Amino acid sequence: MIPPDLPSPADAGPAIRELGSAERRAAVEVINTAADWYREFLPPEELHSPEMDESGWDAEAERMTWWGAFSDRRLVGVTGSEPIGDVLLIRHLYVLPEHQRSGVAGALIRHIEEISPDSVGMIVAGTYTANYKARGVLEKSGYRPAADSERVLRAYYDIPEDRLLGSIAYVKRVDPPGRRSERRRRGVTG
Ligand SMILES: CC(C)(COP(=O)(O)OP(=O)(O)OC[C@H]1O[C@@H](n2cnc3c(N)ncnc32)[C@H](O)[C@@H]1OP(=O)(O)O)[C@@H](O)C(=O)NCCC(=O)NCCS
């Protein structure tokens, strides 16, 4: 059962907050429901079903922060942020099919950018090369394919070789700390 969340104003997009372990079941359900889309482009032998189980969610929670997007108090999207040195990884971005294409993933990405520590100079997100939906939202959010994509994936992602070879890394540089603090003070985002 997901605890109630503050509703967001109608035009403000989903409410976003950190997820706790009590919400792992709902989060895993969102992930596995959304991951069904992989059947459309992955060969059966490369499908991992389920995409994530509850122990996998807990293991990930030890290295990263889980975030949830709520619409009408229902969890509709999840993602994770993992800092590694001066890089922040966006991981496990999933939105329930009936809530897709309404800006939920874009809002989660923006949230991670806004809360990123000043030490972060670059945000990295990896996805399947064939995943045009994920590539679309990343490009719309200002991310670009890394020139040295395979090296970036090998440096930051601990994923099976089959996934790595079929994936692409997207990167976005973030403002240096001084400019970021100034933007926060002025309430400027995006
Ligand atoms: C990828 C995903 C997270 C995007 O979530 P979303 O909330 O729909 O994304 P947003 O609404 O914020 O962004 C929409 C943009 O993404 C791209 N996009 C999303 N769905 C798309 C679709 N069905 N067809 C084409 N482009 C699509 C487009 O660029 C779109 O912009 P537009 O609507 O102006 O054309 C969602 O499709 C999903 O959960 N997919 C299954 C899991 C997955 O692939 N996760 C990525 C793991 S890295």
Ligand as a Chemical Component Dictionary entry (heavy atoms), coordinates in Angstrom:
data_LIG
# 
_chem_comp.id                   LIG 
_chem_comp.type                 NON-POLYMER 
_chem_comp.pdbx_formal_charge   0 
_chem_comp.three_letter_code    LIG 
# 
loop_
_chem_comp_atom.comp_id 
_chem_comp_atom.atom_id 
_chem_comp_atom.alt_atom_id 
_chem_comp_atom.type_symbol 
_chem_comp_atom.charge 
_chem_comp_atom.model_Cartn_x 
_chem_comp_atom.model_Cartn_y 
_chem_comp_atom.model_Cartn_z 
_chem_comp_atom.pdbx_ordinal 
LIG C1  C1  C 0 10.773 5.476  -21.888 1  
LIG C2  C2  C 0 9.680  5.915  -20.926 2  
LIG C3  C3  C 0 10.223 5.914  -19.509 3  
LIG C4  C4  C 0 9.223  7.343  -21.321 4  
LIG O1  O1  O 0 8.266  7.758  -20.361 5  
LIG P1  P1  P 0 7.184  8.897  -20.676 6  
LIG O2  O2  O 0 6.637  9.322  -19.364 7  
LIG O3  O3  O 0 6.251  8.431  -21.706 8  
LIG O4  O4  O 0 8.092  10.037 -21.283 9  
LIG P2  P2  P 0 7.689  11.596 -21.432 10 
LIG O5  O5  O 0 6.204  11.694 -21.593 11 
LIG O6  O6  O 0 8.308  12.374 -20.346 12 
LIG O7  O7  O 0 8.478  11.981 -22.748 13 
LIG C5  C5  C 0 7.869  11.764 -23.951 14 
LIG C6  C6  C 0 8.935  11.724 -25.028 15 
LIG O8  O8  O 0 9.555  10.418 -25.029 16 
LIG C7  C7  C 0 9.536  9.888  -26.368 17 
LIG N1  N1  N 0 8.504  8.858  -26.407 18 
LIG C8  C8  C 0 7.838  8.328  -25.349 19 
LIG N2  N2  N 0 6.965  7.396  -25.757 20 
LIG C9  C9  C 0 7.074  7.337  -27.083 21 
LIG C10 C10 C 0 6.441  6.558  -28.080 22 
LIG N3  N3  N 0 5.476  5.657  -27.772 23 
LIG N4  N4  N 0 6.795  6.732  -29.370 24 
LIG C11 C11 C 0 7.750  7.630  -29.709 25 
LIG N5  N5  N 0 8.398  8.406  -28.799 26 
LIG C12 C12 C 0 8.057  8.258  -27.502 27 
LIG C13 C13 C 0 9.180  11.062 -27.254 28 
LIG O9  O9  O 0 10.364 11.786 -27.528 29 
LIG C14 C14 C 0 8.267  11.848 -26.361 30 
LIG O10 O10 O 0 8.164  13.215 -26.689 31 
LIG P3  P3  P 0 6.856  13.699 -27.486 32 
LIG O11 O11 O 0 5.681  13.186 -26.716 33 
LIG O12 O12 O 0 6.973  15.201 -27.476 34 
LIG O13 O13 O 0 6.984  13.091 -28.851 35 
LIG C15 C15 C 0 8.445  4.991  -21.023 36 
LIG O14 O14 O 0 8.094  4.855  -22.385 37 
LIG C16 C16 C 0 8.654  3.600  -20.452 38 
LIG O15 O15 O 0 8.478  3.380  -19.255 39 
LIG N6  N6  N 0 9.039  2.659  -21.313 40 
LIG C17 C17 C 0 9.240  1.274  -20.888 41 
LIG C18 C18 C 0 10.485 1.112  -20.042 42 
LIG C19 C19 C 0 11.689 1.740  -20.674 43 
LIG O16 O16 O 0 11.926 1.601  -21.866 44 
LIG N7  N7  N 0 12.484 2.404  -19.846 45 
LIG C20 C20 C 0 13.711 3.008  -20.235 46 
LIG C21 C21 C 0 14.812 2.305  -19.542 47 
LIG S1  S1  S 0 16.326 3.196  -19.822 48 
# 
loop_
_chem_comp_bond.comp_id 
_chem_comp_bond.atom_id_1 
_chem_comp_bond.atom_id_2 
_chem_comp_bond.value_order 
_chem_comp_bond.pdbx_ordinal 
LIG C1  C2  SING 1  
LIG C2  C3  SING 2  
LIG C2  C4  SING 3  
LIG C2  C15 SING 4  
LIG C4  O1  SING 5  
LIG O1  P1  SING 6  
LIG P1  O2  DOUB 7  
LIG P1  O3  SING 8  
LIG P1  O4  SING 9  
LIG O4  P2  SING 10 
LIG P2  O5  DOUB 11 
LIG P2  O6  SING 12 
LIG P2  O7  SING 13 
LIG O7  C5  SING 14 
LIG C5  C6  SING 15 
LIG C6  O8  SING 16 
LIG C6  C14 SING 17 
LIG O8  C7  SING 18 
LIG C7  N1  SING 19 
LIG C7  C13 SING 20 
LIG N1  C8  SING 21 
LIG N1  C12 SING 22 
LIG C8  N2  DOUB 23 
LIG N2  C9  SING 24 
LIG C9  C10 SING 25 
LIG C9  C12 DOUB 26 
LIG C10 N3  SING 27 
LIG C10 N4  DOUB 28 
LIG N4  C11 SING 29 
LIG C11 N5  DOUB 30 
LIG N5  C12 SING 31 
LIG C13 O9  SING 32 
LIG C13 C14 SING 33 
LIG C14 O10 SING 34 
LIG O10 P3  SING 35 
LIG P3  O11 DOUB 36 
LIG P3  O12 SING 37 
LIG P3  O13 SING 38 
LIG C15 O14 SING 39 
LIG C15 C16 SING 40 
LIG C16 O15 DOUB 41 
LIG C16 N6  SING 42 
LIG N6  C17 SING 43 
LIG C17 C18 SING 44 
LIG C18 C19 SING 45 
LIG C19 O16 DOUB 46 
LIG C19 N7  SING 47 
LIG N7  C20 SING 48 
LIG C20 C21 SING 49 
LIG C21 S1  SING 50 
# 
